[in-house]
Amino acid sequence: MSDPVPAGTTFVSATNGATYSPGTNTVSFTAGTLTPGASTSFQLTLAISPTFSGTLVNTATVVGADPDP
């Protein structure tokens, strides 16, 4: 999973092995192998700039090796 940190925010922390890359301003998370029906998660904490105004949009991209039936 790849999640660019949205404009107007600053990375604070991430859980469950997710890592932050300051060079690309992106959080990455690798779930490993999951059995059918299994799930995993992580939590991302960001600080919102006090001068931020408008709509905050966060979009993550998930890629898997097997198709989702």
Secondary structure, DSSP 8 states (H G I E B T S, - for coil): -EEE--TTEEEEEE-TT-EEETTTTEEE-------TT------EEEEE-TT--S------B---SS---
